[in-house]
């Protein structure tokens, strides 16, 4: 949807994550485990959380922070108490809010037209100018690289479920929670699910093995808490999106 600029950002974020983990493990005289691909996954998710027009160094700093600070400083894979990619996104949002909230409209749906900066559907909804549901579903909207196409995210979910990489408990409960609480707070629940990073977060970030509960009931409580925090921040906070903070707060609440 976003073309070459997005591919370059993803390449930088993935390469940085793998290189940082390799160098850290070499310096610390630990077994080099980049072949387990966990660093590559972290770098990929960091990149997918960026706007397609973000500067290249944003991807580099985000991946380096995720791997070195959030993951390795706490003991490496299995010992980090926060989702590394989510923590990196939170730091990038706090440090460079303009770069992290300046989005472009995908050119995939209108070939030949230069990308233009535009507000996200969450922001336009607050101004009573909501996007069309089909555009939200297909990804013909401004937003982060990985969050715009709900069709692509759902295809990813099917693959993860069929291969038993994840279970249904977190994605389905989190989406249901956002739906119910958005409705209770007076928002359009379908629009709430299809706009912003709810689906992307539910499928690819809240399901991180290390930072979610081990039991099925724990996973559902964890996911419901994320959904509640998202709905509260969106409806009553000054910030239009709450996925990042919902996941991080529930990471902290998970033993």
C-alpha angles and dihedrals in degrees: 000000000000100000129206099348090061092046091053093051091049092049091051094047093047095046092047093051094050093044093048092051092046094050094044093051092047093050092044090048091236126144108277106242105171087121089074085072094222091123090049091053091049091050092048093051092046088054093047089055092060130089110252091241096052116127115263092244091061088065091047095050093043095053093043091052092047095052103033103035106026100032113024100034089058094050106282131266111005097020103069112107094201130054101259096216093047093048089050091051091051091052092047091049091051095044103040107017094161094055091043096050102040105099134182130215111250113255094205091090095046107035116205096022116116115243113258129199114253141164120264121253090254090057094045091048089058086056091050093251102112122185122243115270094233091054089050091050097046097040102249090141138088116264145102117326096252101037105055103077110062089179091061091046092052091049087053090050091053090053092048092049095045092049090045091236089135135011126232096249101089103035096044096041093047093050092045090049093052089048095051098042093044088053092047090050092052100256127127102266096203091050089047091057097044096046126071124000103315097115095038091049093045094051106034109020113027087050093063105137097221099052104039129075122273100225126073093236090047091052091053094049089047092050094045089053091053091051092050093050091048092051093046094049093046095047102036107018131083091236114080097215131050107173095104094051094040092057095042094049092049090046087059091047091054114093 
